[in-house]
Amino acid sequence: MSPILDPHSLECFSHSQEQTQRLGARLGELLRPGDLVCLEGELGAGKTQFAQG
C-alpha cells in the first residue's frame, strides 16, 4: 500500500498557540473545495490549535 500523502507535503513549526492558529487560518484562506489537509503529531503538538485557526 502506498502512502496517502503526496510528495508535496509541507512541514511547519510554530513557537506559540497564536502563531499556530494564524498558520491554520492562513492555510484555510488558500484551500479550495475538495482539498485535503492531513495533520500528524503527538498528543499536545498543536493539531487542534491549527484546526481552530
VMD Tcl script that draws the C-alpha trace (Angstrom):
set ca {
  {0.00 0.00 0.00}
  {1.40 3.41 -0.93}
  {1.45 6.42 1.43}
  {-1.66 8.61 1.49}
  {0.39 11.83 1.45}
  {1.82 13.06 -1.80}
  {5.43 14.21 -2.13}
  {4.33 17.86 -1.97}
  {3.68 17.71 1.76}
  {4.68 20.63 3.95}
  {6.20 20.62 7.42}
  {5.72 23.71 9.60}
  {6.89 24.72 13.06}
  {5.46 27.42 15.31}
  {6.51 28.86 18.64}
  {3.12 29.72 20.19}
  {-0.58 28.82 20.13}
  {-1.36 32.14 18.47}
  {1.18 31.51 15.72}
  {-0.25 28.02 15.16}
  {-3.79 29.40 14.88}
  {-2.65 32.12 12.45}
  {-0.97 29.50 10.30}
  {-4.17 27.43 10.25}
  {-6.25 30.48 9.36}
  {-3.89 31.42 6.53}
  {-3.95 27.91 5.12}
  {-7.75 27.94 5.34}
  {-7.81 31.03 3.11}
  {-5.81 29.17 0.46}
  {-7.81 25.94 0.41}
  {-10.38 25.19 -2.25}
  {-13.35 22.81 -2.13}
  {-12.07 19.25 -2.35}
  {-8.65 19.98 -0.86}
  {-7.50 17.59 1.85}
  {-5.30 18.51 4.82}
  {-3.82 15.72 6.97}
  {-2.47 16.69 10.38}
  {0.02 14.42 12.12}
  {1.61 14.91 15.50}
  {1.96 13.73 19.06}
  {-0.65 14.47 21.71}
  {-0.33 18.17 22.53}
  {1.54 19.00 19.32}
  {-0.99 21.68 18.29}
  {-3.23 19.94 15.76}
  {-6.40 21.28 17.39}
  {-4.99 24.80 17.68}
  {-4.10 24.65 13.99}
  {-7.58 23.45 13.01}
  {-9.22 26.16 15.14}
  {-7.34 28.85 13.20}
}
mol new
graphics top color blue
foreach p $ca { graphics top sphere $p radius 0.5 }
foreach p [lrange $ca 0 end-1] q [lrange $ca 1 end] { graphics top cylinder $p $q radius 0.2 }
display resetview
